């Protein structure tokens, strides 16, 4: 089972960690998984998928529990832990269920709490708009269905082969005006088809 997971590589539902260094760092990963579709963290596996093992599984579990309960708001209380032995090395499989209490925020500094979502294999800070969508969403119910027109389907088709799209890229893709393009992107965001990210200089959208 462990090898099958590692073979999948890091992605939206899977993260590799050599070890959990500090609760504030791992809390971002836990929050991003809980806010998205849930997933697993393999502690004792490096970025290349090499099993390095953990020195003390109990200590790792302690740090993870601290992170989930004291560095996440609202706290994550339903993490599951499983120890797997591979070539005399212990790997900790941490299962993070998708949360019914979104959005969760991670403490990144004193008095500074931020929400994160999972985009491909990264924990990305969520925008205010994405937080509003998370508040409305139910776990694993998928998107709020609506019939899509050609312009809306074009965004989804583009994002299946590209990691992100910006407003100017979308305007150029369909040769449409700014107002119309923006209205389409926001509509898709509010219905849960795409996510909006505004923490970089230029906002962008992802699946």
C-alpha positions as CSV (number, residue, x, y, z in Angstrom):
1,X,0.0,0.0,0.0
2,X,2.8,2.4,0.9
3,X,4.6,1.9,-2.4
4,X,1.4,2.4,-4.3
5,X,0.9,5.7,-2.6
6,X,4.4,6.8,-3.2
7,X,4.2,5.8,-6.9
8,X,1.2,8.2,-7.3
9,X,3.5,11.1,-6.5
10,X,2.6,14.3,-4.7
11,X,-0.7,15.7,-5.8
12,X,-4.0,17.3,-4.7
13,X,-4.6,14.6,-2.1
14,X,-1.0,13.5,-1.2
15,X,2.0,15.2,0.4
16,X,5.4,13.8,1.3
17,X,7.2,15.1,4.4
18,X,10.6,14.0,5.6
19,X,9.5,15.1,9.1
20,X,7.2,17.6,10.7
21,X,9.5,20.4,11.8
22,X,7.1,22.9,13.4
23,X,3.3,23.0,13.9
24,X,2.9,26.3,12.0
25,X,4.4,24.7,8.8
26,X,2.5,21.4,8.9
27,X,-0.7,23.2,9.8
28,X,-0.9,24.8,6.3
29,X,-0.7,21.4,4.7
30,X,-3.4,20.0,7.0
31,X,-5.7,23.0,6.4
32,X,-5.2,22.9,2.6
33,X,-6.2,19.2,2.5
34,X,-9.2,19.6,4.9
35,X,-10.4,22.6,2.9
36,X,-10.2,20.8,-0.5
37,X,-10.9,17.1,-0.9
38,X,-9.0,15.6,2.0
39,X,-6.0,13.5,1.5
40,X,-2.9,12.0,3.2
41,X,0.5,13.1,4.4
42,X,3.3,10.6,4.3
43,X,5.8,11.5,7.0
44,X,9.2,9.9,6.6
45,X,9.2,10.2,2.8
46,X,11.3,12.8,1.0
47,X,10.2,14.9,-2.0
48,X,11.7,12.4,-4.4
49,X,9.5,9.6,-2.9
50,X,12.5,8.0,-1.1
51,X,11.6,6.3,2.2
52,X,13.8,7.9,4.9
53,X,11.6,7.0,7.9
54,X,10.9,8.9,11.1
55,X,13.1,8.8,14.2
56,X,10.2,8.8,16.7
57,X,6.6,8.2,15.4
58,X,5.1,9.2,18.7
59,X,6.9,12.6,18.6
60,X,5.7,13.2,15.0
61,X,2.1,12.4,16.1
62,X,2.4,14.8,19.0
63,X,3.5,17.6,16.8
64,X,0.7,16.9,14.2
65,X,-1.9,16.8,16.9
66,X,-0.6,20.1,18.3
67,X,-0.7,21.6,14.9
68,X,-4.3,20.4,14.2
69,X,-5.7,21.4,17.5
70,X,-3.9,24.6,18.4
71,X,-2.6,26.1,15.1
72,X,-5.8,25.4,13.1
73,X,-9.1,27.3,13.5
74,X,-11.6,25.7,13.8
75,X,-9.4,22.8,15.1
76,X,-9.1,19.5,13.1
77,X,-10.0,16.8,15.5
78,X,-10.4,13.8,13.2
79,X,-6.9,13.1,11.9
80,X,-6.1,9.4,11.6
81,X,-2.5,8.0,12.1
82,X,-1.1,4.8,10.9
83,X,2.5,3.5,11.2
84,X,3.9,1.4,8.4
85,X,7.3,-0.3,8.5
86,X,9.4,-0.4,5.3
87,X,13.0,-1.8,5.3
88,X,13.3,-1.2,9.1
89,X,12.1,2.4,8.7
90,X,8.8,3.7,10.0
91,X,6.6,5.9,7.8
92,X,3.6,7.7,9.3
93,X,0.5,7.8,7.2
94,X,-1.6,10.8,8.3
95,X,-5.2,10.8,6.9
96,X,-6.9,14.2,6.7
97,X,-10.6,13.9,5.9
98,X,-12.4,16.6,3.9
99,X,-13.9,18.9,6.5
100,X,-17.6,19.8,6.8
101,X,-16.6,23.0,8.7
102,X,-14.7,25.0,6.0
103,X,-12.9,27.2,5.8
104,X,-10.1,26.3,8.2
105,X,-7.3,28.7,8.8
106,X,-3.7,28.0,9.8
107,X,-1.7,30.2,12.2
108,X,1.4,31.4,10.2
109,X,2.5,34.0,12.9
110,X,1.1,35.5,16.1
111,X,-2.4,36.8,15.3
112,X,-2.0,35.9,11.6
113,X,-4.4,33.2,10.5
114,X,-4.8,32.3,6.8
115,X,-6.8,29.7,4.9
116,X,-5.2,27.4,2.2
117,X,-6.5,25.2,-0.5
118,X,-4.8,22.4,-2.4
119,X,-3.8,23.2,-6.0
120,X,-2.1,20.3,-7.7
121,X,0.7,19.4,-5.2
122,X,0.9,22.8,-3.4
123,X,-0.9,24.4,-0.5
124,X,-1.9,27.8,-1.9
125,X,-3.3,30.7,0.2
126,X,-7.0,31.1,-0.5
127,X,-8.6,34.3,-1.6
128,X,-11.5,36.0,0.2
129,X,-13.8,34.9,-2.6
130,X,-12.6,31.3,-2.3
131,X,-13.2,31.4,1.4
132,X,-16.8,32.4,0.8
133,X,-17.2,29.5,-1.7
134,X,-15.8,27.1,0.9
135,X,-18.2,28.3,3.6
136,X,-21.1,27.4,1.3
137,X,-19.7,24.0,0.1
138,X,-20.6,20.6,1.5
139,X,-17.9,17.8,1.5
140,X,-17.7,15.7,-1.6
141,X,-21.0,16.9,-3.1
142,X,-19.1,18.2,-6.1
143,X,-20.1,21.4,-7.8
144,X,-23.4,23.2,-7.8
145,X,-24.6,21.9,-11.2
146,X,-25.6,24.4,-13.9
147,X,-25.6,24.1,-17.6
148,X,-22.4,25.6,-19.1
149,X,-22.1,27.6,-22.3
150,X,-19.2,27.5,-24.7
151,X,-17.3,30.3,-23.0
152,X,-17.6,28.6,-19.6
153,X,-16.6,25.2,-20.9
154,X,-13.6,26.8,-22.6
155,X,-12.2,27.8,-19.2
156,X,-12.5,24.3,-17.8
157,X,-10.9,22.7,-21.0
158,X,-8.0,25.1,-20.7
159,X,-7.5,24.4,-17.0
160,X,-7.4,20.6,-17.7
161,X,-4.1,21.1,-19.5
162,X,-2.7,24.3,-17.8
163,X,-2.2,24.8,-14.1
164,X,-3.8,28.3,-14.0
165,X,-5.5,31.0,-16.1
166,X,-5.6,34.8,-15.6
167,X,-8.3,37.3,-16.7
168,X,-6.1,38.6,-19.6
169,X,-5.3,35.1,-20.7
170,X,-9.0,34.2,-20.8
171,X,-9.9,37.4,-22.7
172,X,-7.3,36.5,-25.3
173,X,-8.3,32.9,-25.4
174,X,-11.9,33.8,-26.4
175,X,-11.3,37.2,-27.8
176,X,-13.9,38.8,-25.4
177,X,-14.0,42.0,-23.4
178,X,-12.9,42.3,-19.8
179,X,-16.3,42.7,-18.2
180,X,-17.8,39.7,-19.9
181,X,-14.7,37.6,-19.1
182,X,-14.6,38.6,-15.5
183,X,-18.3,37.9,-15.0
184,X,-17.9,34.3,-16.5
185,X,-14.9,33.6,-14.2
186,X,-16.7,34.8,-11.1
187,X,-19.8,32.8,-12.0
188,X,-17.7,29.7,-12.3
189,X,-16.0,30.4,-9.0
190,X,-19.2,31.0,-7.1
191,X,-20.6,27.7,-8.4
192,X,-17.5,25.8,-7.3
193,X,-16.2,24.9,-10.8
194,X,-12.9,26.9,-10.4
195,X,-11.0,28.6,-7.6
196,X,-9.9,32.2,-7.4
197,X,-6.5,33.2,-6.0
198,X,-5.6,36.8,-5.3
199,X,-2.5,36.7,-3.2
200,X,0.0,37.2,-6.0
201,X,0.4,40.4,-8.0
202,X,-2.0,39.2,-10.7
203,X,-5.0,37.2,-9.6
204,X,-5.5,33.8,-11.3
205,X,-7.9,30.8,-11.4
206,X,-7.4,27.1,-11.0
207,X,-9.5,24.0,-11.1
